[in-house]
Amino acid sequence: MYCDGEKVFVEEDDICMTCENYVKEFSCPLLLALGAGDVFMEDNLVVTKCGFYKEFKRLLHIIKESDENEDDNTY
């Protein structure tokens, strides 16, 4: 993670990439504080442990159409 002016950049090595606060809701208190200028980062930082971290898991399901729906071709 690093800052450039008022922008915060998250890198692939940061655990933010798999955090629900970043991926799903973009409501991470750390990123919001950095973006608002409430806290400052002087150097690059690799985030490996964070008190706000919530693991985000994608759950995908394949749904097959039933035979009943094949005859119903309404548009």
N, C-alpha and C positions, 0 to 999 in steps of 0.2 A: 504494500500500500504506500502511496506517496501523494503529496499535495503539489499542485502547480497553481499558484495564486489562490483563488477561491475554489478550485476544483479538486475533488478527491478521486484518485484513481485506485481501483482495486485490481490486483494482479492475480494470476491463476494459482500462485502458491499460497495465497491467503485463504483461510477457512471460510471467509465470507462467501466464496463461490458456492458453498453447499449449505449456507445458513438460510433458514426460512425468513428471517428479518430482511435479508438482502434480496433473495431470489423471488420470493412471493409477495411480500408486503412493502418492501423498501422502507422499513420503519426502524432501522438499526440506530439506537441511541448514540453509538460511537460515531457513525458516519454523519448523522444529523448534526452532532456537536462540532465535528470537523468542518462540515460545509457551512455552518452558521458562523464559524470563527470563534466559538466559545472556548475551544481548546486548539492548540497549535502543535504541529508535528515538525520537528526540525530536520529530520533525516528520513530515509526510507525505512519502512517497518514491515516485517513479515508477520502477519497475525496468525498465531498458532493456538493460542488460548485466549478465550474471550468470555467474560461473564454474561454476555448477551446472546451467546451462540445457542441456536435451536436447529438441530439437524433437519434438513428438508429432504424428503424422499418422494420421488414421483411414483405414483401408483397408476399404472396403465392397465386397462382391461380390454381384451378383444371381445367384441359383441357380435355374435353371428346372428344373421336374420333367420327367423323361423320360417318354415314352409308356408305358414298362413299368410305372411306378408309378401311372398313372391307373386301371388295372383293380384295383389292390390297395386297396380301401377298408375295411380292417379298422380297428376302433376299439378 
